[in-house]
Amino acid sequence: MQRTLTSVAILLGAAVAAAHGDQRHFALDGTVKSGAGTRAATLRVLCEPSSDGGAISLELWVPEAFKRKDFDYDDFEGPDAVAGGRALSRCTASGPGSHLEIVAAAAGWYSGEDPDTFVFGVSQPSHQKGQVASLLQGIASTTAQLVWVQSAFAAHTDALRATFALDAAGAQQLRATVAPCLAPAAPAKAHGKP
């Protein structure tokens, strides 16, 4: 429960920052597959670089969620969500010679932009080491594939599988978007005598 409240607080902080125009974002179109078939989906990467309440986030936007009811979306909605503290989101980034993966608990909500779209979000504070930052920082400057597998809270429901292709130009844009939110690199240690 504490993790869910922290995730919701970070996401709300990012929303407030976005209203003030400090947020950077990157969107990537792809597809999501459920038991009801395949449809378009969007992956959004958000960076609010403020050192006071800023966040770096990944969001999976699933359209027609309310209409299709092809997943237990309501189990993830809001700060009191039954699935709130469960690490049921698996995000991977793979490319030539690299494979990065994180498993996290996602916050969830129906979009204010389109009430039929459900959003899963994982986030962390800006300028700190963490899973989201590690995944995004590790994306190579060449082509990559990003995959978000959202397992259901209920065992009888099929997982959602969203896939996004990222070319070299997109990878460069993504890296530029998140760079202001990443923790500074540790200073190199001096070798030898002064």
SULRAKA-V346060 format. One record per residue. N is the residue number from 1. RES is the residue in one letter. OMEGA is omega in degrees with one decimal (none if undefined). Layout:
# SULRAKA-V346060
n=(N;N)
res=(RES;RES)
omega=(OMEGA;OMEGA)
This chain:
# SULRAKA-V346060
n=(1;2;3;4;5;6;7;8;9;10;11;12;13;14;15;16;17;18;19;20;21;22;23;24;25;26;27;28;29;30;31;32;33;34;35;36;37;38;39;40;41;42;43;44;45;46;47;48;49;50;51;52;53;54;55;56;57;58;59;60;61;62;63;64;65;66;67;68;69;70;71;72;73;74;75;76;77;78;79;80;81;82;83;84;85;86;87;88;89;90;91;92;93;94;95;96;97;98;99;100;101;102;103;104;105;106;107;108;109;110;111;112;113;114;115;116;117;118;119;120;121;122;123;124;125;126;127;128;129;130;131;132;133;134;135;136;137;138;139;140;141;142;143;144;145;146;147;148;149;150;151;152;153;154;155;156;157;158;159;160;161;162;163;164;165;166;167;168;169;170;171;172;173;174;175;176;177;178;179;180;181;182;183;184;185;186;187;188;189;190;191;192;193;194)
res=(M;Q;R;T;L;T;S;V;A;I;L;L;G;A;A;V;A;A;A;H;G;D;Q;R;H;F;A;L;D;G;T;V;K;S;G;A;G;T;R;A;A;T;L;R;V;L;C;E;P;S;S;D;G;G;A;I;S;L;E;L;W;V;P;E;A;F;K;R;K;D;F;D;Y;D;D;F;E;G;P;D;A;V;A;G;G;R;A;L;S;R;C;T;A;S;G;P;G;S;H;L;E;I;V;A;A;A;A;G;W;Y;S;G;E;D;P;D;T;F;V;F;G;V;S;Q;P;S;H;Q;K;G;Q;V;A;S;L;L;Q;G;I;A;S;T;T;A;Q;L;V;W;V;Q;S;A;F;A;A;H;T;D;A;L;R;A;T;F;A;L;D;A;A;G;A;Q;Q;L;R;A;T;V;A;P;C;L;A;P;A;A;P;A;K;A;H;G;K;P)
omega=(179.6;179.3;179.7;179.7;177.3;178.1;179.5;178.8;178.3;179.7;176.9;176.5;177.9;179.2;177.8;178.4;179.5;179.1;178.8;174.8;-178.2;-172.6;174.3;-179.8;178.8;179.8;-178.3;178.9;178.8;179.9;173.6;-179.3;176.3;176.6;-178.7;179.1;-176.7;176.6;179.9;175.4;179.9;172.0;178.0;175.1;-176.0;178.6;173.9;-168.3;-179.0;177.5;179.7;177.0;178.6;-178.8;171.1;-170.5;169.4;179.3;174.2;-179.2;-177.4;-179.4;176.9;-178.7;-178.0;-178.5;-175.1;-176.7;-176.6;-178.8;179.6;-177.7;-176.1;177.3;-176.9;-172.6;170.7;-176.2;178.9;-176.6;-179.3;-179.7;-172.2;-175.8;-175.5;179.3;-176.0;179.4;178.5;-179.3;179.4;173.2;179.9;179.8;-180.0;176.1;179.2;175.7;179.6;-178.4;172.4;174.2;-173.3;172.2;-178.7;166.9;-179.6;179.3;171.4;-173.8;172.0;178.6;-179.6;-174.6;178.1;-179.1;176.6;-177.8;169.7;-179.2;170.9;-175.7;176.8;177.1;176.0;173.4;177.1;174.3;-179.8;-174.9;-176.6;179.8;-179.9;179.6;-176.6;179.6;-176.7;179.8;-177.2;-179.9;176.8;-178.2;-179.5;171.7;176.5;-179.5;175.4;174.3;-179.4;177.2;179.7;174.8;179.5;-175.4;-175.7;-176.9;177.1;176.7;169.3;177.1;-179.2;-176.5;-177.7;176.4;-177.6;178.7;-175.8;179.7;177.9;177.9;178.3;177.8;179.6;-179.4;177.9;179.3;-173.6;-175.2;-178.7;-178.3;-175.9;177.4;177.4;178.2;177.7;179.3;179.1;178.4;178.8;177.6;176.7;-177.8;179.3;none)
